[in-house]
């Protein structure tokens, strides 16, 4: 079971998401939970696919998508985090004039994905070694997209690896991109916008586009758990 899961009343998280498109969830996992998740990477029967980034121009490193049934901790994180984010997602979509609304239950949202053919689970483990990196991208996977996702750092920066910062870029209309480097410790999570978020301007609300990636790992090994709330086609 994850500890300190955020609630809709978490004003700091919501304020940060509204202001910058991301927020840190500190100490979401314990050191033992992080180690247990890292150990799953070498159990191929748990996964539905493996992606070597260099083969597709995604960067360097690799990742594996979990298969169903998800490991209990991963399933628990997906189910318990989602209800905290659904009200924010609905408020964002209303502000951006986008029609979909998200149910408070993750099971109900997943049922919606599956009804339209998005049936492949998307939680994943990413593995980086020295020299690896992840290019800026968005995790969309189909017509049904939940607008927030989570990445959890499973190794200790400065001990297990150097470099490998989590990076976000935000492109506002007629402006240059703004870059954020998110400071994470082992067990910390970052919740961030998958593709768009609303920003209040002088002439009303407009949409800004975000992408995320990981800078070059200078030494050591870095693992991340990604929690994406929509499934893939």
NORPE-V361709 format. One record per residue. RES is the residue in three letters. OMEGA is omega in radians with two decimals (none if undefined). D_FIRST is the distance of its C-alpha to the first C-alpha in whole Angstrom. Layout:
# NORPE-V361709
res: <RES | RES>
omega: <OMEGA | OMEGA>
d_first: <D_FIRST | D_FIRST>
This chain:
# NORPE-V361709
res: <UNK | UNK | UNK | UNK | UNK | UNK | UNK | UNK | UNK | UNK | UNK | UNK | UNK | UNK | UNK | UNK | UNK | UNK | UNK | UNK | UNK | UNK | UNK | UNK | UNK | UNK | UNK | UNK | UNK | UNK | UNK | UNK | UNK | UNK | UNK | UNK | UNK | UNK | UNK | UNK | UNK | UNK | UNK | UNK | UNK | UNK | UNK | UNK | UNK | UNK | UNK | UNK | UNK | UNK | UNK | UNK | UNK | UNK | UNK | UNK | UNK | UNK | UNK | UNK | UNK | UNK | UNK | UNK | UNK | UNK | UNK | UNK | UNK | UNK | UNK | UNK | UNK | UNK | UNK | UNK | UNK | UNK | UNK | UNK | UNK | UNK | UNK | UNK | UNK | UNK | UNK | UNK | UNK | UNK | UNK | UNK | UNK | UNK | UNK | UNK | UNK | UNK | UNK | UNK | UNK | UNK | UNK | UNK | UNK | UNK | UNK | UNK | UNK | UNK | UNK | UNK | UNK | UNK | UNK | UNK | UNK | UNK | UNK | UNK | UNK | UNK | UNK | UNK | UNK | UNK | UNK | UNK | UNK | UNK | UNK | UNK | UNK | UNK | UNK | UNK | UNK | UNK | UNK | UNK | UNK | UNK | UNK | UNK | UNK | UNK | UNK | UNK | UNK | UNK | UNK | UNK | UNK | UNK | UNK | UNK | UNK | UNK | UNK | UNK | UNK | UNK | UNK | UNK | UNK | UNK | UNK | UNK | UNK | UNK | UNK | UNK | UNK | UNK | UNK | UNK | UNK | UNK | UNK | UNK | UNK | UNK | UNK | UNK | UNK | UNK | UNK | UNK | UNK | UNK | UNK | UNK | UNK | UNK | UNK | UNK | UNK | UNK | UNK | UNK | UNK | UNK | UNK | UNK | UNK | UNK | UNK | UNK | UNK | UNK | UNK | UNK | UNK | UNK | UNK | UNK | UNK | UNK | UNK | UNK | UNK | UNK | UNK | UNK | UNK | UNK | UNK | UNK | UNK>
omega: <3.06 | 3.12 | 3.06 | 3.08 | -3.08 | 3.07 | 3.10 | 3.13 | -3.13 | -3.01 | -3.12 | 3.13 | -3.09 | 3.11 | 3.13 | 3.12 | 3.14 | -3.05 | -2.98 | 3.11 | 3.10 | 3.11 | 3.10 | 3.00 | -3.00 | 3.03 | 3.13 | 3.11 | 3.06 | 3.09 | 3.13 | 3.10 | 3.09 | -3.13 | 3.14 | 3.13 | 3.08 | -3.13 | 3.14 | -3.03 | -3.10 | 3.06 | -2.96 | -3.14 | -3.14 | -2.95 | 3.11 | 3.12 | 3.08 | -3.12 | 3.01 | -2.94 | -3.06 | -3.13 | -3.06 | -3.11 | -3.12 | -3.04 | 3.02 | -3.02 | 3.13 | 3.06 | 3.13 | 3.03 | 3.08 | 3.01 | 2.99 | -0.07 | 3.11 | 3.00 | -3.03 | -3.11 | 3.14 | 3.11 | 3.14 | 3.11 | -3.12 | -3.07 | -3.05 | 3.10 | -3.04 | -3.09 | 3.09 | -3.05 | -3.05 | 3.12 | 3.10 | 3.11 | 3.13 | 3.12 | 3.09 | -3.11 | 3.09 | -3.14 | -3.11 | 3.14 | -3.13 | -2.93 | -3.02 | 2.99 | -2.98 | 3.09 | -3.12 | -3.14 | 3.09 | 3.13 | 3.13 | 3.10 | 3.12 | 3.08 | 3.09 | 3.10 | -3.07 | 3.14 | 3.12 | 3.02 | 3.06 | -2.97 | -3.07 | -3.13 | -3.05 | 3.03 | -3.01 | 2.99 | 3.12 | -3.09 | 3.13 | 2.98 | -3.13 | -3.12 | -3.12 | 3.13 | 3.12 | -3.13 | 3.10 | -3.06 | 3.02 | 3.14 | -3.02 | 2.95 | -3.13 | -3.09 | -3.14 | -3.10 | 2.98 | -2.89 | 3.09 | 3.06 | -3.01 | 2.98 | -3.09 | 3.14 | -3.03 | 3.11 | -3.08 | 3.07 | -3.10 | 3.09 | -3.13 | -3.10 | 3.01 | -3.07 | 3.04 | 3.11 | 3.04 | -3.00 | 3.04 | 2.99 | -3.12 | -3.13 | 3.07 | -3.12 | 3.05 | 3.09 | 3.06 | -3.08 | 3.04 | -3.07 | 3.03 | 3.01 | -2.99 | -3.12 | -3.10 | 2.98 | 3.09 | -3.14 | 3.06 | 3.05 | 2.96 | 3.01 | -3.01 | -3.14 | 3.14 | -3.10 | -3.09 | 3.00 | 3.13 | 3.04 | 3.14 | 3.09 | -3.11 | -3.13 | 3.12 | -3.09 | 3.06 | -3.09 | 3.00 | -3.10 | 3.11 | 2.99 | -3.12 | 3.13 | -3.13 | 3.12 | -3.04 | 3.02 | -3.08 | 3.10 | 3.05 | -3.05 | -3.11 | 3.07 | 3.12 | 2.94 | 3.07 | 3.08 | 3.07 | -2.95 | 3.02 | 3.05 | -3.01 | 3.08 | none>
d_first: <0 | 4 | 6 | 10 | 10 | 13 | 15 | 19 | 20 | 19 | 23 | 23 | 21 | 23 | 26 | 25 | 24 | 28 | 30 | 29 | 26 | 23 | 21 | 19 | 15 | 15 | 13 | 10 | 9 | 10 | 13 | 12 | 9 | 12 | 14 | 13 | 13 | 16 | 17 | 16 | 19 | 22 | 21 | 23 | 22 | 19 | 21 | 23 | 25 | 26 | 28 | 30 | 31 | 34 | 35 | 35 | 36 | 32 | 32 | 32 | 28 | 26 | 23 | 22 | 21 | 18 | 19 | 18 | 16 | 14 | 11 | 8 | 6 | 9 | 10 | 6 | 8 | 11 | 11 | 9 | 11 | 15 | 16 | 16 | 18 | 20 | 23 | 23 | 24 | 26 | 28 | 29 | 30 | 32 | 34 | 34 | 36 | 34 | 34 | 30 | 28 | 24 | 23 | 20 | 18 | 17 | 18 | 21 | 21 | 21 | 23 | 26 | 25 | 26 | 29 | 30 | 30 | 27 | 25 | 23 | 20 | 20 | 16 | 18 | 18 | 21 | 23 | 26 | 28 | 31 | 33 | 31 | 30 | 29 | 31 | 31 | 30 | 28 | 25 | 27 | 27 | 29 | 31 | 27 | 26 | 23 | 24 | 21 | 19 | 16 | 17 | 14 | 17 | 16 | 19 | 21 | 24 | 27 | 26 | 24 | 26 | 29 | 29 | 27 | 26 | 25 | 28 | 28 | 32 | 33 | 36 | 38 | 41 | 44 | 42 | 41 | 38 | 35 | 33 | 30 | 28 | 25 | 24 | 21 | 19 | 17 | 13 | 15 | 15 | 18 | 18 | 22 | 24 | 25 | 28 | 30 | 30 | 32 | 34 | 37 | 40 | 44 | 45 | 41 | 38 | 38 | 35 | 34 | 33 | 30 | 29 | 27 | 27 | 27 | 30 | 31 | 30 | 32 | 31 | 28 | 25 | 23 | 20 | 18 | 15 | 16 | 15 | 18 | 18 | 21 | 22 | 25 | 28>
